[in-house]
Amino acid sequence: TVSTQIFSQLIMSPLTQAYRPYLDRHQNLAGPGDERPTAIELVKDLGLVGKLSDKTILITGCSAGLGVQAARALYLTGAKLYITVRNEQKGQKAIEAILKDAPQGQTVEMVHMDLGDFDSVRAAAKDFLSRSDRLNILINNAGKSL
């Protein structure tokens, strides 16, 4: 059938093939035995270490959690990283963790942004534009419910 052919093409696509080594590690997604690869493992396994040195990445919500983990992994690519944070003390701790885990030499720049305050969002955009003339990758990790 047509749907079977489309599914077969999707399974065999180069992008899907790149992640196939991890399929067996997704058998138990919670608790003991959860061995899903980390973002750092993916960057290393896909050969991206040092490969994005000409790129600029902005990640929102990088004072804790997934934002920090994404930044840690993407730091390895050599890209210029900008992280947005609401709490600058937590943001500084996140930067210290990123630099400690993978000292590549490039800096990580922090941009203060509170998504609950549109003036803060505008100021953060203006701040970013004053520091960089390009944005190659945007990761909207943080959100604010209104």
C-alpha positions as CSV (number, residue, x, y, z in Angstrom):
1,T,0.0,0.0,0.0
2,V,1.0,3.6,-0.3
3,S,1.2,4.1,3.5
4,T,3.6,1.1,3.8
5,Q,5.8,2.6,1.0
6,I,5.9,6.0,2.7
7,F,6.7,4.4,6.1
8,S,9.5,2.3,4.5
9,Q,11.0,5.4,2.9
10,L,10.8,7.3,6.2
11,I,12.5,4.4,8.1
12,M,15.3,4.3,5.5
13,S,15.8,8.0,5.3
14,P,19.4,9.2,6.2
15,L,18.1,11.2,9.2
16,T,16.3,8.2,10.6
17,Q,19.3,6.0,9.9
18,A,21.5,8.3,12.0
19,Y,19.4,7.6,15.1
20,R,18.9,3.9,14.5
21,P,21.8,2.9,16.8
22,Y,19.6,4.2,19.7
23,L,16.5,2.2,19.0
24,D,17.4,-0.7,21.3
25,R,18.1,1.9,24.1
26,H,14.5,3.0,24.0
27,Q,13.0,-0.2,25.3
28,N,12.5,0.9,28.9
29,L,11.8,4.7,29.0
30,A,11.4,5.0,32.7
31,G,13.1,3.6,35.8
32,P,15.9,1.1,35.9
33,G,17.4,0.4,32.5
34,D,16.5,3.7,30.9
35,E,19.5,4.1,28.7
36,R,18.4,6.7,26.2
37,P,21.4,8.7,24.9
38,T,22.1,12.1,26.2
39,A,22.3,15.2,24.1
40,I,26.1,15.1,24.5
41,E,26.3,11.5,23.2
42,L,24.2,12.5,20.2
43,V,26.5,15.4,19.3
44,K,29.6,13.2,19.7
45,D,28.1,10.2,17.8
46,L,26.9,12.3,14.9
47,G,30.3,13.8,14.5
48,L,29.3,17.3,15.3
49,V,32.0,18.2,17.8
50,G,33.6,21.4,16.6
51,K,31.6,21.4,13.3
52,L,29.4,24.4,14.0
53,S,32.0,27.0,14.8
54,D,30.6,29.4,12.2
55,K,27.1,29.2,13.7
56,T,25.3,31.3,16.4
57,I,22.8,29.6,18.6
58,L,20.3,31.2,21.0
59,I,18.6,29.0,23.6
60,T,15.8,30.3,25.9
61,G,15.3,29.1,29.4
62,C,18.9,28.0,30.3
63,S,19.0,28.5,34.0
64,A,18.1,24.8,34.7
65,G,16.9,21.6,33.2
66,L,16.6,20.9,29.5
67,G,18.0,24.3,28.5
68,V,21.2,23.7,30.3
69,Q,21.5,20.2,28.9
70,A,21.0,21.4,25.4
71,A,23.5,24.2,25.9
72,R,26.1,21.7,27.3
73,A,25.8,19.6,24.2
74,L,25.7,22.4,21.7
75,Y,28.7,24.0,23.3
76,L,30.7,21.0,22.0
77,T,29.9,21.9,18.5
78,G,31.9,25.1,18.7
79,A,29.0,27.3,18.0
80,K,28.7,30.7,19.6
81,L,26.1,30.2,22.3
82,Y,23.7,32.8,23.8
83,I,21.5,31.6,26.6
84,T,18.5,33.5,28.0
85,V,17.7,33.4,31.7
86,R,15.3,35.1,34.0
87,N,17.5,34.6,37.1
88,E,21.0,35.8,36.4
89,Q,22.6,33.9,39.4
90,K,21.2,30.6,38.1
91,G,22.3,31.6,34.6
92,Q,25.9,32.1,35.8
93,K,25.9,28.7,37.6
94,A,24.7,27.2,34.3
95,I,27.5,28.8,32.4
96,E,30.0,27.6,34.9
97,A,28.7,24.0,34.5
98,I,28.8,24.3,30.7
99,L,32.4,25.5,30.8
100,K,33.5,23.1,33.4
101,D,32.1,20.0,31.6
102,A,33.5,20.9,28.2
103,P,36.2,23.6,28.2
104,Q,36.3,24.4,24.5
105,G,37.6,27.9,24.8
106,Q,34.6,29.8,23.5
107,T,32.5,31.9,25.7
108,V,28.8,31.5,26.5
109,E,26.9,34.8,26.7
110,M,23.9,35.3,28.9
111,V,21.0,37.5,28.0
112,H,18.5,38.5,30.7
113,M,14.9,37.8,29.6
114,D,11.7,37.3,31.6
115,L,9.1,35.8,29.3
116,G,6.3,37.1,31.6
117,D,7.3,40.7,30.8
118,F,7.1,41.9,27.2
119,D,9.4,44.8,27.9
120,S,12.0,42.3,29.1
121,V,11.5,40.3,25.9
122,R,12.0,43.4,23.8
123,A,15.1,44.4,25.7
124,A,16.5,40.9,25.4
125,A,16.0,41.0,21.6
126,K,17.7,44.4,21.4
127,D,20.5,43.2,23.6
128,F,21.1,40.1,21.5
129,L,21.0,42.1,18.2
130,S,23.6,44.5,19.7
131,R,26.0,41.5,20.3
132,S,25.4,39.4,17.2
133,D,24.5,40.1,13.5
134,R,23.2,36.6,12.9
135,L,21.2,33.8,14.4
136,N,21.5,30.4,12.8
137,I,19.7,28.2,15.4
138,L,17.0,29.2,17.9
139,I,15.8,26.8,20.5
140,N,12.7,28.0,22.2
141,N,13.0,25.9,25.4
142,A,11.3,28.2,27.8
143,G,7.7,29.4,27.9
144,K,5.4,31.4,30.1
145,S,1.8,30.6,30.5
146,L,-0.4,33.7,30.7
